[in-house]
Amino acid sequence: MRIETFYHPQTFTLTYVVHDPESRDAVVIDPVLDYEPKSSQTSTTSAGLVEDFIRRNELQLRYILETHAHADHLSGSQYLKRAFGASVVIGADITEVQKTFKGLFNLPDDFPTDGSQFDKLVEDGEVLSAGSLRIETIATPGHTPACVTYKIEDAVFTGDALFIEDFGTGRCDFPKGSAEALYDSIQKLYRLPDETRVFVGHDYQPRGRALRAETTIGASKRENVQLAASTTKEEFVKFRTERDASLPAPNLLFQSVQINIDAGHMPRREANEQRYLRLPINLFRPSDDVGQT
């Protein structure tokens, strides 16, 4: 098994192509669709780099795996699905996320909340066969209710649950997020062998260090600055809750969630043939008619 890493510096996102060089079977984990918010313009530069790598190496893309409905970047899954015909996969609890955000965004009544926009919903412990690749699903909720980690051979792809040890863990203050659940999820990961490789969903490069995509379970247990093996649940929940209360919302929260709970599809065209995203005002601190909170 080989792992090719792609970095999207605008959102600090890491995308992975996991492939078998002999059988040429491959999966992509967490692809990015570029989005420029000032002009509200999408582009496929980043997803195109992934496509070029797959074609150049003559790989057979079997699945596009989403670790969760991201709140900081748009998913490039539909671009890759159109290019290769691969199925888009996400954790089965995406339905809970869809129901929550359908109400928050006041989406149309016919917006599905059964996960049917995705090709496959996976449960905790479910195993996918991607040709010669065996992919085990580990439910790791907390950042969102639908977060999953994918285990392929000796590597886990943790999305926003567990980061490089000098940064810590994902935030838990999104709707239906839970620091208690994230603590329990990471304990599941910490029961894996110490030598298990960990490939993270983002790297924010604290203190300006060089980009890192990979750590290990052992290093995380020893050195994770927010949740080491010795950290109690009470300590973590207190820390995570206080820290999250001080964090600003992600830059692309409203844009990305609307796209990503819909499996990366663009909004449908309206009567004037234009597509629109919904941008709520003062969602977190409601205001009156003159904007006073």
Salt bridges, closest charged atoms under 4 A:
ASP25 OD1 - ARG62 NE 2.80
ASP30 OD1 - HIS70 NE2 3.12
ASP34 OD1 - HIS8 NE2 2.83
GLU51 OE2 - ARG55 NE 3.00
GLU66 OE1 - HIS70 NE2 2.95
ASP72 OD1 - HIS73 ND1 2.95
ASP72 OD2 - HIS202 NE2 3.01
GLU96 OE2 - LYS176 NZ 3.72
ASP110 OD2 - ARG268 NH1 3.31
ASP119 OD1 - LYS81 NZ 2.93
ASP124 OD1 - LYS188 NZ 3.59
GLU126 OE2 - LYS120 NZ 3.13
ASP154 OD1 - ARG197 NH2 2.92
ASP160 OD2 - HIS68 NE2 3.40
ASP160 OD2 - HIS143 NE2 3.21
ASP160 OD1 - HIS202 NE2 3.19
GLU165 OE2 - ARG212 NH1 3.19
ASP166 OD2 - ARG207 NH2 3.84
ASP166 OD2 - ARG209 NE 2.55
ASP173 OD1 - ARG171 NE 2.77
ASP184 OD2 - LYS233 NZ 3.17
ASP194 OD1 - LYS221 NZ 2.89
ASP203 OD1 - ARG209 NH2 2.72
GLU223 OE2 - ARG222 NE 3.84
GLU242 OE2 - LYS238 NZ 2.97
ASP244 OD1 - ARG240 NH2 2.74
